């Protein structure tokens, strides 16, 4: 029978040898290839340039003016009762240089720079939010890929086992040693195992497509037959569980490393319950979530904009001067220069600045209300994720016990077969149950890792 393909995840960096792909490597690769992350880098650059643009208001402003000017005039003269007109035309050459230096302005460049710096922070936290979203999606997909790699040989074994059970049951049924109910049970098991194997192929293709999308390079991911050579395995870095931190990811080098039944029994004491309270996680989220920090800076930006409008009607102190000449083709050249200290103060601007200030105040209040809504949403998300981890922990423990029991039962059936107490069909049925228990155990591990990854994401601990 053709073996189900493995998922090959290879980083094509000019190397033909296969290599492991960790979640951290996958996240870094995704960040480099995602266009939206790169676009936000340029957005940050734009906001930083706005800070420099604001401070440029305190730099000297120099203008050069030059040109030609022609004026026509007529001189009317009354002579012997007649009016005589004498036209004349004069052409002037103009050239002047004006320079001005702003000394201080209320609500001037310094206030505009504060607004621009708040804009930089908003853009930076926007990028951090998008990176966290991307890291979470990559982590989830890598866990899905790990499940596929663990299930590959398992489903092959399940299908083989169900076929053997069916073949023996069919022979027994043909000679009327097996009733129809038991025979139909073997048919059902065979159909279910075949369905699982076919669904696995589709799941593998979906994971490959998702990873291709996230990592940005189709050459990095290939679905190949295992007979064509070594494959790159998705590797999790195992974390030692503590009383305050749930297991982050299932380890790959425990018994699950083997694709077959053989392997060590999972230790029932290796998983420790999460003792960190919901309030602790909520506190982490309020401190770490980049969306909250982004909203704080947006509020600050609107407050600074309101202050700018309030100060914009204040006095403006500057020094300036100009120098130039004015000459014509019929007259001598005339030079002139001016130097002065200027104070400009807008007494009344039709209340435009006042209304703009109120607009900025309204935007700031709106942003504060949005932040309050975001705080409530984050509380809900953290509590939901926490409950999901707690529920997944129960499944984790029960499936761990069920798999241990299935291993023990299969070992006992092997001894009973040697003693002639049971038949090979009974042993194969026990093997089939063991394989299904192992599959549920793998899924329980992955579900726990997914739920805990979600909790980390909700607490702002994934980037």
Secondary structure, DSSP 8 states (H G I E B T S, - for coil): -----EEEE---SS--S---EEHHHHHHHHHHH-HHHHHHHHHHHHHHHHHHHHHGGGS-EEEEEEEEEEEEEEEEEEETTEEEEEEEEEEEEEEEEEEEEEEEETTSHHHHHHHHHHHHHHHHHHHHHHHHHHHHHHHHHHHHHHHHHHHHHHHHHHHHHHHHHHHHHHHHHHTTSS-HHHHHHHHHHHHHHHHHHHHHHHHHHHHHHHHHHHHS-GGGEEEE-GGGS----EE-------SSS---S--SSSGGGSSSS-S----TTS-------HHHHHHHHHHH-HHHHHHHHHHHHHHHHHHHHHHTTS-EEEEEEEEEEEEESSS--EEEEEEEEEEE--S--TTHHHHHHHHHHHHHHHHHHHHHHHHHHHHHHHHHHHHHHHHHHHHHHHHHHHHHHHHHHHHHHHHHHHTTSS-HHHHHHHHHHHHHHHHHHHHHHHHHHHHHHHHHHHTT---
